[in-house]
Amino acid sequence: MTNKNNLDRNHQNLLTKHPTATATTATTMCHKFGIVLLLSTVGAIWAQQQPYYLQQCPRDEASINECLRDSGNKLVHYLQKGIPELDIYEIEPVIIDEIGIVLGSGPDGYRALFRNIQAFGVSNITVTNVRSDLDSLQFQLTCEIPRIRVKAQYRSTGVLILVKASGAGDYWGEYEGVKAKIYFKALANEAADGRTYLTTDSVKMDFNVKEIQMGVDNIANGNTVIQAALNLFINSNSQELLKEMKPALRTKLTLVIRNFMDRLFAKIPLDEWINLN
């Protein structure tokens, strides 16, 4: 009992002799806690900060389409340089595995297969118009590309303008004044981080080209007659050839666009595209 009383007196003496000790300790602890809380808050705000490569758009119906157009063009600008935060370092060339065309029927009908198609200049795309329905997450983009340069390997069989046009070589094309419309419907999904992300539900596209120049080089058998005949036919009928190529090309481009959009949507949450508050 005596020991307990002594301990109590000693404790009281300490408090009497050092009346500021407890207050100082409490103040220090509160100060440290405040710093930790401040750093945590700043870290959370920083984590939610709008990325430099994208413009967040309000839900206001009067301005949403113009804002999405400007935001899309801002994103394109940074995509041209690469965006490491999205694991995108270069977007060109756009590669399509192969497409084929058939002109005419029967055993002498002309058939050509284009492989390893590489397109340059697509990153110079400009979004000129956007139509959107945020409730159903449907969007239509109108885009323009000044010039696309294409190269590929080709193989052909059959007769072309009375010349046996079987052979293989290099294809080149220059497409100027390209205009495209892209329609897509998206789905919203909540991820493990608690934020909402989009995925494409469906994608459609169409395009037209104002001027086309194309031809073939380096024919495997070195037959200059075939090469001259092919180039004459190609450049005299470029729009018709594009029309024949278009269904297959549109299908391949739609797949490329869809894959690229899903790649972006997987990295960019919906609230960075559109202010949901």
C-alpha positions in Angstrom: 0.0 0.0 0.0 2.9 2.3 0.9 4.6 1.6 -2.4 1.4 2.5 -4.3 1.1 5.8 -2.5 4.7 6.6 -3.2 4.2 5.9 -6.9 1.1 8.2 -7.0 3.0 10.9 -5.2 6.0 10.6 -7.6 3.6 10.8 -10.6 2.0 13.9 -9.2 5.4 15.4 -8.5 6.5 14.9 -12.1 3.4 16.6 -13.3 3.9 19.4 -10.9 7.6 19.9 -11.8 7.0 19.5 -15.6 3.5 20.9 -16.2 4.2 21.4 -19.9 5.6 17.9 -20.7 2.3 16.2 -21.3 1.0 19.2 -23.3 4.1 19.3 -25.5 3.9 15.6 -26.2 0.3 15.9 -27.2 1.0 18.9 -29.4 3.8 17.0 -31.1 1.6 14.0 -31.7 -1.2 16.2 -33.1 1.3 18.0 -35.4 2.6 14.7 -36.8 -0.9 13.3 -37.2 -1.8 16.5 -39.1 1.1 16.1 -41.4 0.2 12.5 -42.2 -3.4 13.4 -42.7 -2.4 16.3 -45.0 0.0 14.1 -47.1 -2.7 11.4 -47.4 -5.2 13.9 -48.5 -2.8 15.5 -51.1 -1.9 12.0 -52.3 -5.6 11.1 -52.8 -6.2 14.3 -54.6 -3.1 13.8 -56.8 -4.2 10.3 -57.6 -7.5 11.6 -58.8 -6.0 14.6 -60.7 -7.1 15.0 -64.3 -4.4 13.6 -66.7 -2.5 16.1 -68.9 -3.5 14.3 -72.1 -7.3 14.5 -71.7 -9.8 17.2 -71.1 -12.7 16.4 -68.8 -16.1 17.3 -70.1 -19.2 18.4 -68.2 -22.5 16.6 -68.7 -24.1 19.8 -69.9 -25.9 18.9 -73.1 -25.3 22.3 -74.6 -21.5 21.9 -74.7 -20.7 18.2 -74.3 -20.2 17.4 -78.0 -17.9 20.3 -78.6 -15.9 19.4 -75.4 -15.6 15.8 -76.4 -14.4 16.8 -79.8 -11.7 19.1 -78.3 -10.8 16.4 -75.7 -10.4 13.8 -78.5 -8.1 16.1 -80.4 -6.0 16.8 -77.3 -5.7 13.0 -76.8 -4.6 12.6 -80.4 -2.0 15.3 -80.0 -0.3 13.4 -77.1 -0.8 10.0 -78.7 1.3 11.2 -81.6 4.2 11.6 -79.1 3.3 8.5 -77.1 1.7 8.4 -73.6 3.8 6.2 -71.2 1.1 6.3 -68.6 -1.2 4.4 -71.0 1.6 2.1 -72.1 1.3 3.6 -75.6 4.7 4.6 -77.0 3.9 4.7 -80.7 0.7 4.3 -82.8 2.2 4.1 -86.3 2.3 2.3 -88.5 -1.3 1.0 -88.3 -0.9 -2.7 -89.5 -3.6 -4.8 -91.2 -2.7 -8.4 -91.8 -4.3 -8.9 -95.2 -7.1 -8.1 -97.5 -8.1 -9.5 -100.9 -10.0 -8.3 -104.0 -11.6 -10.1 -106.9 -12.3 -8.5 -110.3 -14.3 -10.6 -112.8 -15.3 -14.2 -112.6 -14.2 -17.5 -114.1 -10.7 -19.0 -114.3 -9.2 -15.8 -115.7 -10.8 -13.5 -113.2 -8.2 -11.2 -111.5 -7.5 -11.8 -107.9 -5.1 -10.0 -105.7 -4.0 -10.5 -102.1 -2.4 -7.7 -100.1 -0.4 -8.7 -97.0 1.4 -6.9 -94.2 -0.3 -3.7 -95.0 1.3 -0.7 -93.2 -0.4 2.7 -93.0 1.4 5.9 -92.1 -0.2 9.3 -91.4 -3.3 8.0 -89.6 -2.1 9.7 -86.4 -2.7 13.1 -88.1 -6.4 12.5 -87.6 -8.6 15.4 -86.6 -12.0 14.9 -84.9 -14.3 17.5 -86.6 -17.6 16.6 -85.0 -19.1 14.5 -82.2 -22.6 13.4 -81.5 -23.3 11.7 -78.2 -26.0 10.3 -76.0 -24.6 9.9 -72.5 -27.6 8.0 -71.2 -27.1 5.2 -73.7 -23.4 5.7 -74.1 -23.6 6.0 -77.9 -21.2 8.2 -79.8 -20.6 9.2 -83.5 -17.3 10.7 -84.5 -16.6 12.5 -87.8 -12.9 12.6 -88.6 -10.5 13.8 -91.3 -7.0 12.7 -92.2 -5.1 14.8 -94.7 -3.0 12.0 -96.2 -2.4 8.3 -95.6 0.6 6.5 -97.1 0.3 2.7 -97.5 2.7 0.0 -98.4 2.2 -3.8 -98.6 3.3 -7.0 -100.3 0.9 -8.3 -103.0 0.3 -11.4 -105.0 -2.0 -11.6 -108.0 -3.4 -14.1 -110.5 -5.6 -13.9 -113.6 -6.0 -11.6 -116.6 -6.0 -7.8 -116.3 -6.8 -5.7 -119.5 -5.9 -8.6 -121.7 -2.6 -9.2 -120.0 -1.8 -12.3 -117.9 -1.3 -10.5 -114.6 0.0 -13.3 -112.3 2.9 -12.2 -110.1 4.0 -10.7 -106.8 5.7 -7.5 -105.6 5.4 -4.4 -103.6 2.2 -2.3 -103.4 2.2 1.4 -102.5 -0.7 3.9 -102.2 -1.2 7.5 -101.3 -4.7 8.4 -100.1 -5.5 12.1 -99.7 -8.5 13.8 -98.2 -9.7 10.9 -96.1 -12.9 11.4 -94.2 -14.4 8.8 -91.8 -17.3 8.3 -89.5 -17.0 6.1 -86.5 -20.0 5.0 -84.5 -19.7 3.1 -81.2 -21.8 2.0 -78.3 -20.1 1.5 -74.9 -20.9 -0.4 -71.7 -20.0 0.9 -68.3 -18.4 -1.4 -65.7 -17.2 -0.8 -62.1 -13.7 -2.0 -61.6 -11.9 -3.3 -58.5 -10.6 0.2 -57.8 -14.2 1.4 -57.4 -14.1 3.6 -60.5 -16.2 3.1 -63.7 -14.6 2.1 -67.0 -16.0 1.7 -70.5 -15.8 -1.2 -72.9 -17.0 -1.1 -76.5 -20.2 -3.0 -77.1 -20.3 -2.4 -80.9 -18.3 -0.4 -83.4 -19.1 0.6 -87.0 -17.2 2.8 -89.4 -17.2 4.0 -93.0 -14.8 6.2 -95.0 -14.2 7.8 -98.3 -11.1 9.2 -100.1 -10.9 12.2 -102.3 -7.8 11.4 -104.3 -5.9 8.2 -104.7 -2.5 7.3 -106.3 -1.2 3.8 -106.2 0.9 1.3 -108.0 3.2 -1.8 -107.8 6.9 -2.1 -107.9 9.5 -4.9 -107.8 7.5 -7.6 -109.5 9.1 -10.9 -108.7 9.6 -12.1 -112.2 10.8 -8.7 -113.4 8.2 -8.6 -116.2 8.0 -4.9 -117.0 5.0 -5.5 -119.3 2.9 -6.8 -116.4 4.1 -4.1 -114.1 3.2 -1.4 -116.6 -0.2 -3.0 -117.3 -1.0 -3.2 -113.6 0.0 0.4 -112.9 -2.0 1.7 -115.8 -5.1 -0.2 -114.7 -4.7 0.7 -111.0 -4.3 4.4 -111.5 -7.0 4.6 -114.1 -9.5 2.7 -111.9 -8.3 3.7 -108.4 -11.7 4.6 -107.0 -13.3 1.4 -108.4 -10.5 -0.6 -106.9 -11.0 1.1 -103.5 -14.7 0.2 -103.8 -13.8 -3.4 -104.3 -11.4 -3.3 -101.4 -13.7 -1.4 -99.1 -15.8 -4.2 -97.5 -12.7 -6.1 -96.4 -10.8 -3.0 -95.5 -13.7 -1.6 -93.5 -14.0 -4.9 -91.5 -10.3 -4.9 -90.7 -10.2 -1.2 -89.8 -13.3 -1.6 -87.5 -11.4 -4.3 -85.6 -8.3 -2.2 -85.3 -10.3 0.8 -84.0 -12.3 -1.3 -81.5 -9.1 -2.9 -80.1 -7.5 0.5 -79.8 -10.5 2.1 -78.1 -10.8 -0.8 -75.6 -7.1 -0.3 -74.9 -7.7 3.3 -74.0 -10.9 2.6 -72.1 -9.1 0.0 -69.9 -6.7 2.7 -68.7 -8.9 5.8 -68.6 -11.9 5.8 -66.1 -15.1 7.3 -67.2 -14.9 10.2 -64.7 -11.7 11.4 -66.5 -13.7 11.6 -69.8 -16.8 13.1 -68.3 -17.5 14.9 -65.0 -20.2 12.7 -63.5 -20.9 15.0 -60.5 
